[in-house]
Amino acid sequence: MIAESVMASEAMAVERQEKDLLETMVLEHSRLVYRIAFSVLRNPAEAEDTAQETFLRVLRFGKKLDGVRDPRAWLAQIAWRVAVERRRQTTRTPRGTEEDAQEVPSPRLGVDQVLLEQERTVILDRLIAALPDELREALVLSTIEEIAPRDVASVLGISEAAVRSRTFRARQILREKLLVMLSMRK
């Protein structure tokens, strides 16, 4: 009887420790998980659902949480996979649509400036969307979402050097396309 009581107490302590670890992960990394999900899905509601699904998967991982050496990178990988899965399952709403048009413009900007900025954003979004997947993913995560190259490398399963190389190449392509567009307008 005493042995069963001790085992039950130990099981409860382990369960509490796992719950504390999960709570810590959520508090420390929920913003990162959301940003990764949003960078893939470009939809706030879908990104929130994906972040929740990510932490549900972590909860299912349970007793193995103690073995995770780098929780940030580990969560980033899970969030990336969940977001990519969700994107494959649903039709993606392109940026630069009604959702972006409903943003409140800065009161310091004139109407012309706001419209010009929205046009630039739509053009840039289209150019980014046209990049090859491997270049776009590295660019969006590292430059637009401002995630550290080390974390991007972990998420994409490539080296930091590859992240930097892909980001550089993506910027080169965008620069070239923008220069062509500008020369056509003159």
MIVEXMAR-577890 format. One line per field, with one value per residue: x, y, z of N, C-alpha, C, O in turn. Coordinates in steps of 0.02 Angstrom, whole numbers. Layout:
N
n_X = (X,...) $
n_Y = (Y,...) $
n_Z = (Z,...) $
ca_X = (X,...) $
ca_Y = (Y,...) $
ca_Z = (Z,...) $
c_X = (X,...) $
c_Y = (Y,...) $
c_Z = (Z,...) $
o_X = (X,...) $
o_Y = (Y,...) $
o_Z = (Z,...) $
***
This chain:
186
n_X = (41,95,197,123,63,174,219,110,118,241,211,116,196,286,195,153,272,292,182,215,330,276,192,288,353,249,228,355,379,267,243,343,303,178,218,292,193,107,189,190,54,-12,-127,-213,-308,-295,-161,-165,-241,-153,-44,-102,-125,6,54,-32,15,139,101,52,171,221,299,425,472,573,688,714,830,845,720,661,703,654,514,494,518,412,302,322,303,169,104,134,71,-62,-77,-71,-190,-291,-358,-257,-262,-211,-91,-119,-250,-423,-410,-287,-318,-403,-328,-287,-237,-91,-114,-29,6,-35,-178,-136,-6,-33,-104,-4,92,18,5,139,165,80,136,267,235,182,294,378,300,316,442,554,508,606,689,598,545,657,687,567,555,679,702,580,499,594,669,800,945,996,885,798,868,857,718,695,776,906,1074,1147,1224,1165,1042,1078,1133,1022,935,1008,1013,876,849,929,863,738,779,828,709,631,706,691,553,546,620,535,430,477) $
n_Y = (-60,63,76,90,212,296,282,337,469,506,495,597,706,704,726,854,924,909,982,1109,1132,1134,1246,1345,1337,1380,1512,1569,1546,1562,1672,1662,1539,1576,1676,1602,1516,1612,1664,1564,1541,1665,1716,1775,1706,1572,1556,1569,1456,1359,1380,1340,1205,1164,1172,1080,963,961,940,810,747,736,647,650,777,826,782,866,967,1097,1192,1302,1293,1166,1183,1275,1197,1106,1194,1244,1127,1095,1209,1205,1085,1123,1224,1150,1081,1175,1309,1442,1612,1745,1871,2048,2065,2089,2083,2150,2273,2327,2378,2507,2661,2763,2916,3018,3002,3044,3015,2978,2933,2823,2739,2717,2651,2535,2482,2455,2358,2254,2223,2184,2075,1989,1967,1903,1790,1727,1676,1534,1397,1358,1470,1572,1531,1538,1675,1738,1690,1730,1867,1941,1894,1905,1805,1723,1666,1542,1481,1479,1393,1276,1257,1237,1132,1142,1206,1349,1424,1391,1451,1587,1597,1565,1668,1779,1753,1757,1892,1950,1908,1970,2105,2115,2092,2200,2307,2286,2307,2443,2502,2480,2564,2690) $
n_Z = (0,40,-53,-171,-146,-141,-272,-339,-293,-347,-483,-494,-464,-573,-676,-644,-658,-797,-841,-793,-869,-999,-987,-968,-1092,-1177,-1130,-1155,-1292,-1374,-1455,-1554,-1613,-1664,-1756,-1848,-1897,-1953,-2051,-2144,-2173,-2186,-2129,-1995,-1909,-1949,-1916,-1777,-1744,-1789,-1704,-1583,-1613,-1627,-1494,-1437,-1495,-1436,-1305,-1315,-1333,-1209,-1082,-1136,-1145,-1062,-1123,-1228,-1301,-1356,-1338,-1407,-1543,-1569,-1551,-1653,-1767,-1758,-1766,-1895,-1974,-1942,-1990,-2127,-2160,-2134,-2230,-2346,-2334,-2339,-2439,-2482,-2434,-2529,-2489,-2483,-2512,-2471,-2331,-2302,-2353,-2261,-2160,-2044,-2099,-2066,-1980,-2016,-2146,-2313,-2421,-2550,-2523,-2441,-2529,-2625,-2548,-2516,-2644,-2674,-2577,-2617,-2743,-2705,-2622,-2718,-2798,-2705,-2679,-2800,-2798,-2794,-2687,-2588,-2579,-2550,-2425,-2339,-2350,-2305,-2172,-2113,-2148,-2161,-2054,-1959,-1892,-1812,-1903,-1858,-1799,-1908,-1991,-1916,-1920,-2057,-2081,-2131,-2156,-2069,-2155,-2277,-2260,-2257,-2385,-2467,-2431,-2474,-2613,-2643,-2616,-2715,-2832,-2814,-2815,-2947,-3020,-2976,-3025,-3163,-3173,-3134,-3237,-3343,-3316,-3342) $
ca_X = (0,138,232,76,54,236,219,59,146,293,177,86,251,310,143,155,333,278,135,253,374,234,171,347,362,197,242,416,386,204,249,382,262,128,251,309,130,82,232,170,-18,-32,-196,-208,-349,-262,-98,-183,-260,-92,-6,-134,-112,77,61,-66,62,191,69,50,239,221,355,488,489,637,743,722,888,833,647,643,712,609,447,494,511,343,258,331,271,97,80,139,16,-125,-78,-87,-259,-338,-338,-223,-283,-151,-84,-136,-321,-467,-384,-237,-349,-440,-283,-298,-177,-64,-144,21,14,-90,-212,-92,49,-61,-117,60,121,-20,23,207,160,50,187,320,207,177,362,401,262,340,508,553,491,662,713,545,540,714,679,511,569,736,700,515,479,652,689,873,965,1003,818,773,903,826,650,696,818,965,1127,1142,1254,1115,991,1106,1140,955,909,1046,991,807,854,956,809,690,811,828,640,609,741,657,488,557,642,477,386,506) $
ca_Y = (0,121,79,117,283,331,283,386,535,518,506,663,754,704,758,926,949,914,1037,1171,1140,1154,1315,1387,1339,1422,1581,1594,1536,1566,1724,1632,1489,1612,1709,1551,1495,1667,1672,1512,1543,1734,1725,1776,1654,1508,1555,1555,1385,1320,1386,1297,1136,1151,1158,1016,910,960,909,739,723,717,632,658,848,837,764,916,1009,1167,1197,1353,1264,1109,1210,1307,1143,1080,1246,1246,1068,1101,1262,1180,1036,1160,1259,1100,1059,1230,1356,1499,1679,1783,1937,2103,2061,2129,2085,2202,2337,2352,2405,2578,2697,2811,2982,3064,2990,3065,2961,2957,2894,2760,2698,2699,2600,2474,2455,2427,2297,2202,2204,2147,2011,1946,1947,1854,1729,1695,1646,1461,1384,1357,1538,1611,1511,1566,1748,1758,1677,1768,1939,1972,1876,1921,1748,1714,1615,1477,1454,1465,1332,1221,1248,1212,1073,1157,1240,1422,1450,1384,1503,1650,1593,1569,1736,1823,1740,1783,1965,1965,1898,2024,2167,2114,2100,2268,2351,2278,2341,2515,2524,2477,2621,2753) $
ca_Z = (0,44,-117,-219,-129,-162,-345,-360,-279,-397,-547,-492,-468,-642,-716,-628,-688,-868,-851,-784,-927,-1055,-975,-981,-1164,-1206,-1112,-1185,-1363,-1411,-1507,-1608,-1646,-1703,-1813,-1899,-1928,-1994,-2110,-2193,-2190,-2200,-2106,-1922,-1877,-1963,-1878,-1707,-1740,-1798,-1642,-1534,-1633,-1611,-1422,-1424,-1513,-1383,-1246,-1329,-1328,-1139,-1039,-1171,-1147,-1028,-1168,-1280,-1284,-1376,-1346,-1457,-1610,-1574,-1562,-1719,-1815,-1754,-1793,-1968,-2003,-1934,-2035,-2196,-2167,-2138,-2294,-2397,-2326,-2352,-2491,-2450,-2454,-2544,-2458,-2528,-2527,-2428,-2263,-2298,-2370,-2204,-2110,-2033,-2119,-2019,-1990,-2043,-2218,-2355,-2457,-2605,-2494,-2418,-2589,-2654,-2504,-2525,-2710,-2667,-2537,-2660,-2793,-2671,-2601,-2778,-2817,-2655,-2690,-2862,-2787,-2780,-2617,-2542,-2570,-2517,-2355,-2302,-2349,-2262,-2101,-2086,-2160,-2147,-1986,-1917,-1852,-1816,-1951,-1824,-1791,-1976,-2012,-1880,-1945,-2126,-2084,-2172,-2117,-2066,-2217,-2329,-2247,-2280,-2458,-2497,-2420,-2519,-2681,-2649,-2621,-2781,-2881,-2804,-2838,-3020,-3045,-2963,-3073,-3227,-3168,-3133,-3304,-3387,-3300,-3365) $
c_X = (43,175,186,65,115,237,168,84,199,262,146,140,278,259,143,216,324,233,171,299,335,212,228,359,311,212,302,415,322,208,288,340,209,160,269,246,103,124,215,99,-43,-104,-194,-247,-317,-198,-112,-201,-199,-49,-36,-121,-39,84,22,-21,118,163,66,119,255,287,423,511,557,696,755,778,877,759,626,647,664,537,442,484,439,294,262,294,195,69,82,84,-51,-131,-96,-160,-310,-313,-311,-249,-220,-150,-102,-209,-360,-439,-333,-268,-386,-395,-295,-233,-154,-95,-94,30,-48,-120,-168,-35,26,-73,-53,94,84,-3,92,205,131,101,241,296,202,245,390,366,287,409,501,543,550,690,662,542,596,707,625,528,625,728,634,493,535,670,763,891,973,936,786,804,872,756,650,739,878,1016,1114,1170,1204,1060,1016,1111,1071,925,943,1021,920,808,880,901,757,717,809,758,614,643,709,590,496,579,584,431,413,490) $
c_Y = (63,131,109,192,324,336,333,457,554,533,575,717,760,740,833,959,958,973,1104,1185,1163,1227,1363,1393,1385,1496,1609,1593,1543,1618,1697,1582,1523,1644,1660,1529,1550,1675,1621,1525,1612,1749,1721,1720,1585,1501,1540,1482,1340,1323,1341,1223,1117,1133,1096,957,904,926,834,707,702,707,643,731,862,824,815,964,1082,1176,1247,1323,1206,1132,1242,1254,1116,1130,1249,1187,1073,1153,1239,1128,1072,1196,1210,1080,1113,1272,1417,1565,1720,1849,1990,2101,2104,2137,2142,2271,2367,2378,2480,2615,2746,2879,3032,3057,3015,3005,2934,2913,2825,2713,2674,2644,2533,2441,2422,2361,2240,2178,2162,2078,1963,1922,1894,1788,1691,1663,1571,1450,1389,1427,1580,1595,1542,1642,1770,1748,1722,1843,1970,1957,1887,1866,1736,1658,1545,1443,1437,1400,1270,1205,1214,1149,1081,1192,1315,1454,1445,1436,1570,1652,1600,1638,1785,1815,1766,1859,1987,1961,1954,2091,2170,2125,2170,2317,2346,2314,2417,2540,2524,2536,2687,2768) $
c_Z = (0,-23,-171,-209,-151,-238,-371,-349,-330,-465,-550,-497,-539,-687,-705,-660,-764,-884,-844,-843,-988,-1047,-989,-1056,-1198,-1192,-1149,-1262,-1404,-1467,-1567,-1648,-1690,-1765,-1868,-1935,-1975,-2057,-2164,-2218,-2210,-2182,-2030,-1887,-1887,-1923,-1804,-1698,-1745,-1735,-1588,-1550,-1617,-1538,-1401,-1441,-1461,-1321,-1255,-1323,-1256,-1105,-1071,-1173,-1114,-1073,-1223,-1260,-1300,-1390,-1400,-1527,-1621,-1588,-1632,-1774,-1816,-1784,-1869,-2001,-1999,-1983,-2108,-2209,-2175,-2205,-2350,-2394,-2345,-2410,-2457,-2478,-2467,-2507,-2509,-2549,-2478,-2357,-2254,-2311,-2311,-2149,-2104,-2051,-2065,-2032,-2020,-2118,-2256,-2391,-2513,-2579,-2471,-2477,-2622,-2613,-2511,-2592,-2707,-2629,-2579,-2712,-2761,-2648,-2660,-2800,-2769,-2666,-2752,-2854,-2778,-2705,-2570,-2529,-2532,-2443,-2314,-2296,-2301,-2189,-2075,-2093,-2138,-2075,-1935,-1868,-1864,-1865,-1920,-1818,-1859,-2002,-1980,-1907,-2013,-2134,-2130,-2128,-2116,-2129,-2275,-2321,-2274,-2356,-2492,-2490,-2467,-2590,-2692,-2655,-2689,-2834,-2875,-2830,-2914,-3048,-3033,-3011,-3142,-3226,-3170,-3202,-3353,-3376,-3327,-3435) $
o_X = (29,183,209,60,107,255,181,73,201,285,149,130,292,278,136,212,346,243,160,305,358,214,218,373,329,209,301,447,323,179,269,340,197,132,262,245,80,98,225,86,-92,-138,-175,-222,-314,-182,-74,-179,-193,-19,1,-107,-26,118,40,-20,140,198,77,125,295,327,474,564,593,750,803,773,898,736,577,600,637,503,390,447,411,250,211,257,160,17,35,53,-91,-186,-133,-190,-366,-254,-340,-257,-180,-202,-99,-228,-332,-445,-336,-246,-400,-419,-311,-181,-194,-101,-115,59,-105,-91,-164,-18,61,-55,-49,121,116,3,103,239,157,107,260,332,217,254,422,397,280,431,449,566,546,713,680,538,584,720,636,516,619,746,633,470,524,685,786,856,957,930,751,769,863,738,611,737,899,1003,1076,1144,1200,1034,981,1096,1065,893,910,1009,905,770,857,894,735,681,791,750,579,611,701,572,457,557,584,395,375,511) $
o_Y = (111,187,148,230,379,388,368,500,611,577,609,769,815,780,872,1015,1008,1009,1151,1242,1207,1265,1416,1447,1425,1537,1666,1635,1530,1608,1709,1584,1502,1640,1675,1525,1535,1690,1634,1520,1617,1789,1669,1689,1545,1447,1502,1450,1289,1272,1307,1184,1061,1084,1063,907,849,887,797,647,657,754,646,745,907,853,807,998,1125,1167,1234,1329,1198,1104,1236,1264,1105,1111,1256,1197,1058,1142,1253,1128,1054,1198,1228,1064,1097,1271,1441,1572,1729,1880,1979,2133,2148,2190,2178,2321,2427,2400,2513,2601,2768,2899,3084,3100,3009,2951,2873,2862,2775,2654,2617,2596,2480,2380,2368,2313,2184,2117,2109,2029,1903,1864,1846,1735,1630,1627,1546,1490,1422,1441,1618,1640,1568,1670,1814,1793,1749,1880,2019,2002,1880,1878,1740,1607,1495,1383,1386,1358,1219,1147,1168,1117,1034,1206,1342,1503,1490,1463,1605,1703,1637,1664,1828,1864,1794,1887,2036,2006,1982,2128,2222,2163,2198,2364,2397,2349,2451,2594,2563,2557,2735,2820) $
o_Z = (-36,-46,-212,-257,-178,-265,-420,-391,-354,-501,-601,-529,-562,-730,-753,-686,-792,-932,-883,-865,-1025,-1095,-1019,-1081,-1241,-1237,-1173,-1293,-1464,-1521,-1625,-1710,-1747,-1820,-1927,-1997,-2029,-2111,-2224,-2278,-2247,-2214,-2002,-1840,-1841,-1899,-1773,-1650,-1711,-1716,-1551,-1505,-1597,-1521,-1353,-1404,-1444,-1289,-1207,-1310,-1244,-1099,-1037,-1200,-1136,-1063,-1261,-1208,-1261,-1447,-1436,-1566,-1676,-1631,-1665,-1822,-1869,-1823,-1903,-2049,-2048,-2014,-2146,-2262,-2218,-2234,-2396,-2445,-2365,-2428,-2408,-2539,-2422,-2495,-2570,-2598,-2446,-2327,-2204,-2282,-2311,-2097,-2154,-2022,-2023,-2090,-2047,-2150,-2233,-2391,-2523,-2609,-2479,-2474,-2644,-2641,-2511,-2597,-2735,-2648,-2576,-2723,-2787,-2654,-2654,-2819,-2791,-2663,-2756,-2898,-2757,-2664,-2518,-2474,-2487,-2402,-2259,-2243,-2260,-2148,-2020,-2047,-2102,-2040,-1875,-1809,-1921,-1868,-1952,-1829,-1865,-2031,-2012,-1916,-2026,-2186,-2164,-2070,-2156,-2154,-2316,-2371,-2310,-2388,-2541,-2536,-2496,-2625,-2745,-2695,-2717,-2876,-2925,-2863,-2943,-3096,-3076,-3034,-3176,-3274,-3203,-3223,-3400,-3422,-3334,-3461) $
***
